[in-house]
Amino acid sequence: MAARHPSNPHGPALRAVDVWSPANGLPGKMNQMLTDEERARLAMIASIVRFKKGAVIYREGEPSDNVFNIISGVVKAYRSARYGREHIAGFLFPGDMFGLSEEGKYTNSIKAVTPVTAYRLPVSLLRPRLSQDAGLEYHVICKLCQELRQAQRHGFLLARRQARSKLVMFLQFMEQLQAARSEPTSEIYLPMDRSDISEYVGMSLPAVSRAFLSLTTDGIIRVRDRRHVKIVDRQAFERLAANPKNP
């Protein structure tokens, strides 16, 4: 049996919004989708792996031999572009799974944004368990639906015309994730670097810096340091998030 992580003794955790049962929690609230029994069964086939900040966990196009479930830390899913740039598709947090594939190949590259501890589940062992357990398969589908909604939101963000609106929508997304995980939202915590934010929102690094400065100068946000942002003027913040043409 694989070793159990002391902070996650029951095995892999899968947090998502139940797409069919709103009564399972408040709208937008992420819940633990797996029962203790399901987590224990997954733990039987899982091993614990750790990655340093900046480590590439796998690259796009490599054989999809494993699925990963994050215990602690943050990773980014990206595709390599010209001149060494990364087109970041999304960030993944504790309770998230990654390792999606197409025709047996990983569809994105994954890199550790912070030090990461995760469960590694071999696809060869996970596939038969999903086919034999309808409840477990349903919970994985719920998680995939959540990731699809996040991908759609990312596409909407990239379509925004105004830099400040893009940055505000990203900050709003991070705040909503904190709330969904029942974490304090007095400040928005940003585990990623400014360069990662710029790739995610489709802006240059100087443009992201100018947007932060503009929002701070106008009294809409307050930046305690590069990791912590506080919303000062909620009305103006929400107006920018709702209207991409707002100056």
DALIN-V985469 format. One record per backbone hydrogen bond with DSSP energy under -1.0 kcal/mol. NH is the residue of the N-H (numbers start at 0). CO is the residue of the C=O. E is the energy in kcal/mol with one decimal. If there is no record, write none. Layout:
NH & CO & E
NH & CO & E
This chain:
7 & 4 & -1.8
10 & 7 & -1.4
14 & 94 & -1.3
15 & 30 & -2.0
23 & 20 & -2.0
24 & 21 & -1.7
28 & 25 & -2.8
29 & 179 & -1.4
30 & 15 & -2.5
32 & 13 & -3.2
38 & 34 & -2.6
39 & 35 & -2.3
40 & 36 & -2.1
41 & 37 & -2.1
42 & 38 & -2.2
43 & 39 & -1.1
44 & 41 & -1.3
46 & 119 & -1.7
48 & 117 & -2.9
50 & 115 & -2.8
53 & 111 & -2.8
54 & 51 & -2.3
56 & 109 & -2.4
57 & 109 & -1.1
60 & 105 & -2.5
61 & 58 & -2.1
63 & 103 & -2.3
64 & 62 & -1.7
66 & 120 & -2.6
67 & 97 & -3.3
68 & 118 & -2.3
69 & 95 & -2.5
70 & 116 & -2.8
71 & 116 & -2.0
74 & 91 & -1.9
75 & 110 & -2.6
76 & 89 & -2.9
77 & 108 & -2.6
78 & 86 & -1.8
80 & 84 & -3.2
84 & 81 & -1.5
86 & 78 & -3.0
88 & 76 & -2.8
89 & 76 & -1.4
91 & 74 & -2.8
94 & 69 & -2.5
95 & 92 & -2.5
97 & 67 & -2.3
101 & 104 & -2.8
104 & 101 & -1.2
105 & 61 & -2.5
106 & 99 & -1.6
108 & 77 & -3.2
109 & 57 & -2.4
110 & 75 & -2.1
111 & 54 & -2.6
112 & 73 & -2.3
113 & 73 & -1.6
115 & 50 & -2.6
116 & 71 & -2.2
117 & 48 & -2.6
118 & 68 & -3.1
119 & 46 & -3.2
120 & 66 & -3.4
122 & 64 & -2.8
124 & 121 & -1.1
125 & 121 & -2.4
126 & 122 & -2.6
129 & 125 & -2.1
130 & 126 & -2.1
131 & 127 & -1.2
136 & 132 & -2.3
137 & 133 & -2.3
138 & 134 & -2.0
139 & 135 & -1.9
140 & 136 & -2.0
141 & 137 & -2.3
142 & 138 & -1.7
143 & 139 & -2.2
144 & 140 & -2.4
145 & 141 & -1.9
146 & 142 & -2.1
147 & 143 & -2.0
148 & 144 & -2.2
149 & 145 & -2.0
150 & 146 & -2.1
151 & 147 & -2.2
152 & 148 & -2.3
153 & 149 & -2.2
154 & 150 & -2.0
155 & 151 & -2.0
156 & 152 & -2.4
157 & 153 & -2.3
158 & 154 & -1.1
159 & 156 & -1.6
165 & 161 & -2.0
166 & 162 & -2.3
167 & 163 & -2.6
168 & 164 & -2.3
169 & 165 & -2.0
170 & 166 & -2.5
171 & 167 & -2.8
172 & 168 & -2.1
173 & 169 & -2.3
174 & 170 & -2.4
175 & 171 & -2.6
176 & 172 & -2.0
177 & 173 & -1.9
178 & 174 & -2.3
179 & 175 & -2.5
180 & 176 & -1.6
181 & 178 & -1.7
182 & 177 & -3.0
187 & 228 & -4.0
189 & 226 & -3.0
196 & 192 & -1.9
197 & 193 & -2.6
198 & 194 & -1.8
199 & 195 & -2.2
200 & 196 & -2.5
202 & 197 & -2.5
207 & 203 & -2.0
208 & 204 & -2.3
209 & 205 & -2.4
210 & 206 & -2.2
211 & 207 & -2.5
212 & 208 & -2.3
213 & 209 & -2.8
214 & 210 & -2.4
215 & 211 & -2.0
216 & 212 & -2.9
217 & 213 & -2.1
218 & 215 & -1.5
219 & 214 & -2.3
220 & 214 & -1.3
221 & 229 & -2.6
223 & 227 & -1.6
224 & 227 & -1.1
228 & 187 & -2.2
229 & 221 & -3.0
231 & 219 & -2.3
232 & 219 & -1.6
236 & 232 & -2.2
237 & 233 & -2.7
238 & 234 & -1.9
239 & 235 & -2.1
240 & 236 & -1.9
241 & 237 & -1.8
242 & 238 & -1.7
245 & 242 & -1.6
